[in-house]
Amino acid sequence: MTASLLELNEVKKDYHIRRYGRVIRTSNALNKLTFNVEKGQIFGFLGPNGAGKTTTIKCITGILNCDNGTIYIDGKNIENNGFENKNKIGFLPEKVGLYGSLTAQETLKFYGGFYSLSDSIIEERGEELLDLLGLSHNLVKTVREYSLGMRKRLALATALLHEPEILILDEPTSGLDPRGVKALRTLLLDLNKKGLTIIFSSHILSEVQELCTDVGIINNGKMIRQGSISSIMKTVEKTAIKLSLRVNDFNEKNEKILNKNKYISILENKDLGKHRKIILKLKEDLIPWVTKKLVENGTKIFSIEPHNTTLEDVFLTETESENEA
């Protein structure tokens, strides 16, 4: 059984809105949040805006203290092993803050000092990272001369300099062009193969689906779904699938018949010229019923094709059902 490298147990965090020194409103950011990340995973951390993702990351990295609950890294409570646990984490925030007047080597030397690394280790490890990240040919330039992609790669080098066990990335592809995104993906997969556990927080669901092994979906400060991407998508497929039909003679009568069934939703009804494209959301066992009803009412079906479930489907299904509860 794989050991958990990171565990959050009923973590709670509130923000107090004050006016003239008095609390006028309390915002519940994390509501008994519980989840775990196992060693070797690339864990996709998902949630709509305001769900609590950034607050969670700040609590894990020690930027914020949680109000209640516990966070363990490698079995140790971070409250009792603050410095030791911070040394196990590498963090790349969404907004990269580096000193514009420093070169790449000077930047690594500056940040390496926070981890009490010797100059020789910083130099040796830094040279390796700059070469790995494609920055070894820009050693004379200062950070202010770097493009956004180069600054992100340098920030990633600072996060990896002390050889952490967990790398936490908050919206790492934000602002990168497609080539930069592909290069980052390749690098992260290579680092993961070498044993690095990665937590990847992103709004780009296709990127998470392609890169991550496991996923956790957070909403309203609590974990609403966690597991391997494949298992979560199979669960959603059992609940409802998307069906694409190309038809002729699809009229209002047919539409009313489908709309009367509460287990069927018409997602798209589009005229393609020769045919009409209908996309339905329905339970899989209703497919024979749908085709039977349409044919009985004069609709000619030219093609019928199930849609593959994507992580975006899962995300929308889970967060919408949570918000309706």
Secondary structure per residue as TSV (DSSP state, phi and psi in degrees):
chain	resnum	aa	ss	phi	psi
A	1	M	-	360.0	131.3
A	2	T	-	-72.6	137.5
A	3	A	-	-81.3	146.2
A	4	S	E	-78.5	129.2
A	5	L	E	-89.3	-32.8
A	6	L	E	-130.3	131.1
A	7	E	E	-134.2	129.7
A	8	L	E	-114.1	128.9
A	9	N	E	-125.3	105.8
A	10	E	E	50.6	50.0
A	11	V	E	-78.2	130.8
A	12	K	E	-124.8	137.1
A	13	K	E	-146.1	124.6
A	14	D	E	-114.7	146.6
A	15	Y	E	-109.5	129.8
A	16	H	E	-101.4	121.9
A	17	I	E	-89.2	119.8
A	18	R	E	-112.6	150.3
A	19	R	E	-141.3	123.6
A	20	Y	T	54.6	37.9
A	21	G	T	83.4	-4.9
A	22	R	E	-107.4	142.6
A	23	V	E	-76.1	117.4
A	24	I	E	-103.6	-18.8
A	25	R	E	-159.1	144.0
A	26	T	E	-117.3	127.4
A	27	S	E	-105.3	121.6
A	28	N	E	-86.3	103.7
A	29	A	E	-83.6	-44.4
A	30	L	E	-124.7	129.6
A	31	N	E	-120.5	84.9
A	32	K	E	54.4	49.2
A	33	L	E	-70.5	126.7
A	34	T	E	-133.7	124.9
A	35	F	E	-167.3	169.5
A	36	N	E	-140.7	152.2
A	37	V	E	-123.0	125.4
A	38	E	E	-89.2	156.8
A	39	K	T	-58.9	135.0
A	40	G	T	88.7	-4.3
A	41	Q	-	-80.3	153.2
A	42	I	E	-108.1	104.4
A	43	F	E	-99.9	115.7
A	44	G	E	-82.4	124.2
A	45	F	E	-109.9	108.5
A	46	L	E	-118.9	156.2
A	47	G	-	169.8	152.6
A	48	P	-	-67.3	168.9
A	49	N	T	-57.1	133.8
A	50	G	T	83.3	6.8
A	51	A	S	-74.4	-23.0
A	52	G	S	116.7	10.5
A	53	K	H	-63.2	-51.1
A	54	T	H	-66.2	-38.0
A	55	T	H	-62.1	-40.9
A	56	T	H	-60.8	-47.6
A	57	I	H	-61.4	-40.3
A	58	K	H	-65.8	-34.8
A	59	C	H	-70.1	-40.2
A	60	I	H	-64.6	-42.3
A	61	T	H	-81.3	-6.9
A	62	G	T	87.8	5.8
A	63	I	S	-68.4	-36.2
A	64	L	S	-120.3	151.9
A	65	N	-	-98.7	133.9
A	66	C	-	-75.2	154.5
A	67	D	S	-78.1	-39.3
A	68	N	E	-145.1	166.4
A	69	G	E	90.5	177.0
A	70	T	E	-132.9	149.0
A	71	I	E	-125.3	125.9
A	72	Y	E	-115.8	136.7
A	73	I	E	-120.6	119.0
A	74	D	T	55.7	38.9
A	75	G	T	83.1	0.8
A	76	K	E	-114.6	135.1
A	77	N	E	-67.0	126.7
A	78	I	T	-67.0	-20.7
A	79	E	T	-67.3	-30.1
A	80	N	T	-97.3	-13.1
A	81	N	S	-135.1	50.8
A	82	G	H	-53.7	-57.3
A	83	F	H	-67.9	-40.8
A	84	E	H	-61.8	-42.5
A	85	N	H	-71.5	-35.3
A	86	K	H	-64.5	-30.8
A	87	N	T	-68.7	-18.5
A	88	K	T	-85.9	-8.6
A	89	I	E	-113.2	136.0
A	90	G	E	-112.4	136.1
A	91	F	E	-130.9	125.6
A	92	L	E	-114.8	103.7
A	93	P	-	-74.2	165.8
A	94	E	S	-63.7	-46.4
A	95	K	S	-97.4	113.4
A	96	V	-	-80.2	123.8
A	97	G	-	-114.2	100.4
A	98	L	-	-125.2	156.5
A	99	Y	-	-79.8	119.4
A	100	G	T	-65.0	-23.3
A	101	S	T	-85.9	-6.9
A	102	L	S	-94.7	151.8
A	103	T	B	-83.4	175.2
A	104	A	H	-61.2	-45.4
A	105	Q	H	-65.2	-40.1
A	106	E	H	-66.3	-35.5
A	107	T	H	-63.3	-45.8
A	108	L	H	-64.9	-38.3
A	109	K	H	-64.8	-40.0
A	110	F	H	-63.4	-51.0
A	111	Y	H	-74.2	-30.1
A	112	G	H	-62.3	-27.0
A	113	G	G	-64.5	-28.1
A	114	F	G	-67.0	-22.2
A	115	Y	G	-104.8	13.2
A	116	S	T	56.3	35.8
A	117	L	-	-84.0	142.1
A	118	S	-	-72.2	159.1
A	119	D	H	-59.5	-36.5
A	120	S	H	-68.5	-39.2
A	121	I	H	-68.4	-42.5
A	122	I	H	-60.3	-42.8
A	123	E	H	-65.5	-46.1
A	124	E	H	-67.3	-51.4
A	125	R	H	-67.4	-39.4
A	126	G	H	-62.8	-41.9
A	127	E	H	-61.2	-41.3
A	128	E	H	-63.6	-44.6
A	129	L	H	-69.0	-42.2
A	130	L	H	-63.8	-35.7
A	131	D	H	-69.5	-43.4
A	132	L	H	-61.6	-37.4
A	133	L	T	-93.9	8.6
A	134	G	T	71.3	30.7
A	135	L	-	-113.5	2.7
A	136	S	T	-70.4	-14.1
A	137	H	T	-96.6	7.1
A	138	N	-	-126.0	37.5
A	139	L	S	-74.6	-23.1
A	140	V	S	-82.7	-29.8
A	141	K	S	-67.2	148.9
A	142	T	B	-90.2	164.3
A	143	V	G	-59.4	-34.5
A	144	R	G	-66.4	-16.2
A	145	E	G	-89.9	-5.0
A	146	Y	S	-80.3	151.5
A	147	S	-	-75.2	169.5
A	148	L	H	-59.6	-42.3
A	149	G	H	-61.7	-39.8
A	150	M	H	-67.4	-39.6
A	151	R	H	-64.4	-38.3
A	152	K	H	-66.5	-38.9
A	153	R	H	-66.6	-37.7
A	154	L	H	-68.0	-40.0
A	155	A	H	-62.7	-37.0
A	156	L	H	-65.2	-37.4
A	157	A	H	-61.9	-41.0
A	158	T	H	-65.6	-33.7
A	159	A	H	-72.0	-25.4
A	160	L	H	-99.2	-6.5
A	161	L	T	-58.6	-39.1
A	162	H	T	-91.6	12.7
A	163	E	-	55.1	63.1
A	164	P	-	-70.2	163.8
A	165	E	S	-90.2	-26.7
A	166	I	E	-124.8	132.4
A	167	L	E	-112.4	121.4
A	168	I	E	-107.7	124.1
A	169	L	E	-119.4	121.6
A	170	D	E	-106.4	108.3
A	171	E	S	49.5	56.2
A	172	P	T	-68.5	-23.7
A	173	T	T	-92.7	0.7
A	174	S	T	-59.5	123.2
A	175	G	T	86.0	-4.9
A	176	L	-	-87.3	146.4
A	177	D	-	-79.7	168.4
A	178	P	H	-54.3	-36.7
A	179	R	H	-66.1	-40.3
A	180	G	H	-66.1	-38.4
A	181	V	H	-63.7	-44.7
A	182	K	H	-64.0	-41.1
A	183	A	H	-64.6	-41.0
A	184	L	H	-65.1	-42.0
A	185	R	H	-61.0	-45.3
A	186	T	H	-61.1	-42.9
A	187	L	H	-63.6	-45.4
A	188	L	H	-64.7	-40.2
A	189	L	H	-63.7	-38.9
A	190	D	H	-66.5	-42.8
A	191	L	H	-64.0	-38.3
A	192	N	H	-65.9	-38.5
A	193	K	H	-62.1	-27.5
A	194	K	T	-86.4	2.1
A	195	G	T	112.3	-1.0
A	196	L	-	-78.8	129.6
A	197	T	E	-85.9	134.1
A	198	I	E	-126.0	133.3
A	199	I	E	-110.6	121.1
A	200	F	E	-120.0	104.2
A	201	S	E	-98.0	123.2
A	202	S	-	-157.1	153.9
A	203	H	S	-93.3	-9.9
A	204	I	-	-88.3	93.7
A	205	L	H	-67.5	-32.6
A	206	S	H	-64.4	-34.9
A	207	E	H	-67.5	-42.6
A	208	V	H	-63.1	-43.6
A	209	Q	H	-62.6	-36.9
A	210	E	H	-78.2	-31.0
A	211	L	H	-97.7	-39.5
A	212	C	-	-88.1	151.4
A	213	T	S	-91.8	-33.0
A	214	D	E	-136.8	162.6
A	215	V	E	-146.0	147.5
A	216	G	E	-127.9	132.6
A	217	I	E	-111.0	120.8
A	218	I	E	-108.8	141.6
A	219	N	E	-151.4	137.3
A	220	N	T	52.5	36.4
A	221	G	T	79.1	9.7
A	222	K	E	-137.8	153.8
A	223	M	E	-78.6	122.0
A	224	I	E	-104.9	-15.9
A	225	R	E	-161.2	132.9
A	226	Q	E	-143.7	140.7
A	227	G	E	161.8	-174.9
A	228	S	E	-67.8	148.1
A	229	I	H	-58.0	-43.2
A	230	S	H	-63.2	-42.6
A	231	S	H	-68.9	-37.6
A	232	I	H	-66.3	-41.3
A	233	M	H	-67.9	-34.6
A	234	K	H	-65.9	-39.1
A	235	T	H	-62.8	-43.2
A	236	V	H	-67.6	-37.1
A	237	E	H	-60.8	-35.9
A	238	K	H	-68.4	-29.8
A	239	T	H	-77.5	-47.0
A	240	A	-	-160.7	143.8
A	241	I	E	-124.2	166.7
A	242	K	E	-102.5	138.0
A	243	L	E	-125.7	128.1
A	244	S	E	-105.7	126.5
A	245	L	E	-122.4	140.9
A	246	R	E	-111.7	119.6
A	247	V	E	-136.9	167.0
A	248	N	E	-125.0	156.0
A	249	D	-	61.1	41.6
A	250	F	-	-94.7	107.4
A	251	N	-	-111.2	-175.6
A	252	E	H	-62.3	-32.2
A	253	K	H	-62.7	-45.1
A	254	N	H	-62.0	-41.7
A	255	E	H	-61.7	-41.7
A	256	K	H	-65.6	-38.2
A	257	I	H	-60.9	-44.6
A	258	L	H	-69.6	-39.8
A	259	N	H	-67.6	-22.5
A	260	K	H	-70.9	-23.3
A	261	N	S	-85.7	115.0
A	262	K	T	-67.9	-12.1
A	263	Y	T	-95.3	7.9
A	264	I	E	-126.2	133.5
A	265	S	E	-124.8	134.1
A	266	I	E	-89.3	110.0
A	267	L	E	-87.8	-29.0
A	268	E	E	-152.4	138.2
A	269	N	E	-139.9	96.3
A	270	K	E	-127.2	133.8
A	271	D	E	-82.4	119.7
A	272	L	-	-103.3	9.4
A	273	G	S	97.3	-86.4
A	274	K	S	-68.4	-38.7
A	275	H	S	-128.7	174.8
A	276	R	E	-117.3	136.2
A	277	K	E	-100.8	123.4
A	278	I	E	-119.3	126.2
A	279	I	E	-114.2	124.6
A	280	L	E	-115.1	149.4
A	281	K	E	-112.2	123.4
A	282	L	E	-160.9	166.5
A	283	K	-	-74.1	142.4
A	284	E	G	-58.7	-35.5
A	285	D	G	-72.7	-4.8
A	286	L	G	-90.7	-5.2
A	287	I	H	-58.4	-47.6
A	288	P	H	-60.1	-37.8
A	289	W	H	-63.9	-43.3
A	290	V	H	-62.5	-50.3
A	291	T	H	-63.0	-38.6
A	292	K	H	-62.4	-48.1
A	293	K	H	-64.0	-41.4
A	294	L	H	-65.1	-45.8
A	295	V	H	-64.4	-41.1
A	296	E	H	-59.8	-28.5
A	297	N	T	-104.2	23.0
A	298	G	T	89.3	5.8
A	299	T	-	-82.8	131.9
A	300	K	E	-94.7	124.2
A	301	I	E	-101.0	119.8
A	302	F	E	-96.1	-31.1
A	303	S	E	-155.0	151.1
A	304	I	E	-141.7	126.8
A	305	E	E	-146.5	121.8
A	306	P	E	-68.3	143.9
A	307	H	E	-89.1	137.9
A	308	N	-	-69.0	133.9
A	309	T	-	-69.4	135.1
A	310	T	-	-111.2	167.9
A	311	L	H	-63.1	-29.2
A	312	E	H	-63.6	-40.4
A	313	D	H	-59.8	-45.1
A	314	V	H	-61.5	-48.1
A	315	F	H	-58.3	-48.9
A	316	L	H	-66.1	-40.8
A	317	T	H	-62.2	-47.3
A	318	E	H	-68.5	-45.5
A	319	T	H	-72.5	-34.2
A	320	E	H	-67.8	-43.0
A	321	S	H	-66.2	-34.6
A	322	E	H	-67.5	-41.6
A	323	N	H	-70.2	-26.4
A	324	E	H	-80.6	-20.2
A	325	A	-	-70.6	360.0
